[in-house]
Amino acid sequence: MSTESRIQLERRLLAALCTGTQGPARESLRARLSNYAWTDAVHQALFEILTSIPSWNADALRELLPAGLTRRGFPDFDFTGLFSAPIASREEVESWAAQLGGLNS
């Protein structure tokens, strides 16, 4: 998989976390990708922040992400596009996570 394709896949998965993947799916993603080597450090920071928030609420995420990203050294990252992505099905998200998880093997 090319680096560009991998980055796009990571962004799709992160957008899914911002737009509605919640509950058991989030826990599954956290477990499946806990050792994944993200292509970009900001993607890793986003994943860790998004999967650490106990309940999903888009408004709360929008409020918490700037401070979380700033604490991790990414004060200027524009994450707003992640909230405007189409909502992905659980099957799509699991497929993306399986593809990314398989890259570490």
C-alpha positions, -999 to +999 in steps of 0.1 A: +000+000+000+014+034-009+020+060+018-006+082+003-032+054+004-023+046+039-027+082+050-061+084+034-072+052+051-060+065+084-079+098+079-111+078+070-108+058+102-102+089+123-132+107+106-153+077+114-144+081+151-154+117+149-187+112+132-203+083+149-183+051+156-189+045+193-193+020+221-179-015+215-166-005+180-143+021+196-130-004+221-124-029+193-105-002+173-084+007+203-074-029+209-068-037+172-047-006+165-029-003+199+004-012+183-002+003+149+026+025+136+007+056+124+022+074+094+018+107+110+023+116+147-008+138+146-028+108+134-016+088+164-024+117+188-059+120+173-065+083+176-054+082+212-075+112+221-106+100+203-104+065+218-098+078+253-130+098+255-155+076+273-186+087+255-191+099+220-206+133+214-195+154+184-199+187+203-178+174+232-151+161+208-149+194+190-143+211+223-118+186+236-097+180+205-080+214+203-067+212+239-057+176+235-038+182+203-021+213+218-009+193+248+006+168+224+024+195+203-001+200+175-018+234+182-024+243+145-038+210+131-071+216+113-093+186+123-126+201+113-128+182+081-129+150+101-164+160+114-178+166+080-170+132+065-199+108+056-208+085+084-192+051+078-208+018+086-193-004+113-183-029+086-164-003+067-146+009+098-137-027+108-124-033+073-102-002+074-089-012+108-081-047+096-062-033+067-042-009+088-036-035+115-023-059+089+004-034+079+022-040+112+026-077+106 
